[in-house]
Amino acid sequence: MSIPDTEAEPRPRRLMHRRAVDCSGYLRDDGLWEVEARLVDTKTFLQRDQFRGDVPAGEPVHDIRLRLAVDDSLLIREAETAMVATPFPTCIEVDGILQRLVGEQIGRGWREIVRRKIGTLETCTHLSELLGPAVTTLFQTMSYGKRPDGGDSMDSHRDTTEPPFFINGCHSWRTDGPVVAKVFPQFATKPKAAD
């Protein structure tokens, strides 16, 4: 991946580190929605590590995985982690910490729930970071329902009387914007006057 540069010639550079985040969403036969997420960090050079010894180029420094299963209301029914490769032996002590989220509902206030249930020093920073793309992958997985038929992902939401969790969650879903006015006119507000 390369972001276009405003300069004609790219500056010389050397790849030092690569982080890959991969998420997949599923509909299970039992009706639950499931996401698997994985974060892998690698270096492009031999890393001499005081805990793991020599870590060859391309071998994961971090290989962290999580799995969440939710019902249609985004209530977490199952949560698992796997700390497959870590820089320190103590990192694996957080394995299973996401169990504390079972019974919690993903939606408004989600980040605060995670902070309240799992303290900063009780978990791995990278595992916490992986929750973000995992949850947004769940939203995308569920967006067309259990029987996608080529319809609009908002078809099942149009007649709702409660604003969906994503309203006012980003620029496009702001209540004073054109998307909400078209898709959810019942929640639209007038655009703010320009200063």
C-alpha positions in Angstrom: 0.0 0.0 0.0 1.3 3.4 -0.8 -0.3 6.8 -0.1 0.1 9.2 -3.0 2.8 11.8 -2.2 2.5 15.4 -3.2 6.1 15.3 -4.4 7.0 13.9 -7.8 9.8 11.7 -6.5 9.3 9.4 -3.5 12.0 9.8 -0.8 14.3 6.8 -0.3 13.1 4.6 2.5 13.6 1.2 4.1 10.7 -0.9 5.3 11.4 -1.6 9.0 8.1 -2.9 10.5 4.8 -4.3 9.2 1.5 -4.5 11.1 -1.3 -6.6 9.5 -4.8 -6.6 10.9 -7.2 -9.1 9.4 -10.8 -9.5 10.4 -13.5 -11.9 9.1 -17.2 -11.9 10.0 -19.5 -15.0 10.0 -23.1 -16.0 10.4 -23.1 -19.2 12.4 -25.6 -22.1 11.9 -26.9 -21.4 15.5 -27.9 -17.8 14.4 -25.1 -16.0 16.3 -22.8 -13.6 14.5 -19.0 -14.2 14.9 -15.9 -12.2 14.2 -12.3 -13.4 14.2 -9.6 -10.8 14.3 -5.9 -11.1 14.1 -3.0 -8.6 14.6 0.5 -9.6 13.4 3.6 -7.4 13.8 6.8 -8.4 12.0 10.2 -6.8 11.5 12.3 -6.9 8.3 15.5 -7.7 10.1 16.8 -10.1 12.7 15.7 -9.0 16.1 17.9 -9.9 19.1 15.4 -10.3 21.9 16.4 -10.8 25.6 13.3 -12.9 26.3 12.8 -14.8 23.0 16.3 -15.0 21.7 16.9 -14.3 18.0 13.6 -13.5 16.1 14.3 -13.9 12.4 13.0 -11.3 9.9 9.4 -11.9 9.1 8.7 -14.0 12.2 5.9 -12.4 14.2 6.8 -10.2 17.2 3.1 -10.1 17.9 0.5 -12.6 16.7 -2.7 -11.8 18.7 -6.1 -13.2 18.0 -9.6 -12.7 19.3 -13.0 -14.1 18.6 -16.4 -12.7 19.6 -19.8 -14.1 19.1 -22.9 -11.9 19.4 -26.6 -12.2 19.0 -28.8 -10.0 16.9 -28.9 -7.3 19.6 -25.0 -7.3 19.7 -25.0 -8.9 23.1 -21.7 -10.7 23.5 -22.3 -14.4 24.1 -18.7 -15.7 23.7 -15.3 -14.1 23.8 -11.9 -15.8 23.3 -8.3 -14.6 22.9 -5.1 -16.3 21.8 -1.7 -14.8 22.4 0.2 -16.9 19.8 3.4 -14.8 19.6 4.3 -12.1 22.1 7.5 -10.2 23.0 7.3 -11.1 26.7 6.3 -14.3 28.5 4.0 -12.3 30.8 1.9 -11.2 27.8 0.1 -14.5 27.8 -1.2 -13.8 31.3 -4.0 -11.7 29.7 -5.3 -14.6 27.7 -9.0 -15.0 28.5 -9.4 -11.4 29.7 -12.1 -10.7 27.1 -14.4 -13.2 29.0 -15.3 -10.2 31.2 -17.2 -8.8 28.2 -19.6 -11.7 27.9 -23.0 -10.4 28.7 -22.2 -6.8 27.7 -23.9 -5.2 24.7 -21.9 -3.5 21.9 -23.3 -0.1 21.0 -23.4 3.4 22.5 -20.9 3.6 25.4 -19.0 0.5 24.2 -15.6 2.0 24.8 -16.5 3.0 28.3 -17.8 -0.5 29.0 -14.5 -2.0 27.9 -12.5 0.5 30.1 -14.7 -0.2 33.1 -14.5 -4.0 32.7 -10.9 -4.3 31.8 -8.2 -2.1 33.4 -5.3 -0.8 31.3 -2.8 -2.8 33.3 -4.9 -6.0 33.1 -4.7 -6.4 29.3 -2.5 -6.0 26.3 -2.6 -2.7 24.4 -2.6 -4.6 21.1 -5.5 -6.8 22.1 -7.5 -3.7 23.2 -6.6 -2.1 19.8 -7.9 -5.2 18.0 -11.3 -4.8 19.5 -12.0 -1.7 17.3 -11.7 -3.3 13.9 -13.3 -6.5 15.2 -16.4 -4.6 16.3 -16.7 -2.6 13.1 -16.3 -5.9 11.2 -19.3 -7.2 13.1 -21.3 -4.2 12.1 -20.4 -4.8 8.4 -21.1 -8.5 8.8 -24.6 -7.9 10.1 -25.5 -5.0 7.9 -27.5 -6.9 5.3 -29.2 -9.3 7.7 -29.2 -13.1 7.8 -30.7 -13.4 4.3 -29.0 -10.9 2.0 -31.0 -10.6 -1.1 -29.2 -7.7 -2.8 -31.3 -5.1 -1.0 -30.1 -2.0 0.8 -28.3 -2.6 4.1 -30.6 0.0 5.7 -33.8 -1.7 4.7 -34.3 -3.3 8.1 -33.6 -0.1 9.9 -35.7 2.5 8.0 -38.9 2.3 10.2 -37.1 2.4 13.5 -38.2 4.8 16.2 -34.9 4.7 18.0 -31.8 6.1 16.4 -29.4 3.3 15.4 -26.1 3.3 17.3 -24.2 4.6 14.4 -26.2 7.9 14.1 -23.8 10.7 15.1 -21.0 8.2 15.1 -19.0 9.8 12.2 -19.1 12.6 9.7 -21.4 10.9 7.2 -23.8 9.7 9.9 -24.2 13.1 11.6 -27.9 14.1 12.0 -27.4 17.4 10.2 -25.9 15.8 7.1 -27.4 14.6 3.8 -27.0 10.8 4.5 -29.2 10.9 7.6 -31.7 13.2 5.8 -32.1 10.6 3.0 -31.8 7.4 4.9 -33.3 8.3 8.3 -35.3 11.5 7.9 -37.0 10.9 11.2 -33.7 11.6 13.0 -32.4 14.4 10.7 -31.8 17.9 12.1 -31.2 21.1 10.2 -27.7 21.8 9.1 -25.8 24.3 11.2 -25.4 27.7 9.6 -22.0 28.5 8.3 -20.0 31.1 10.3 
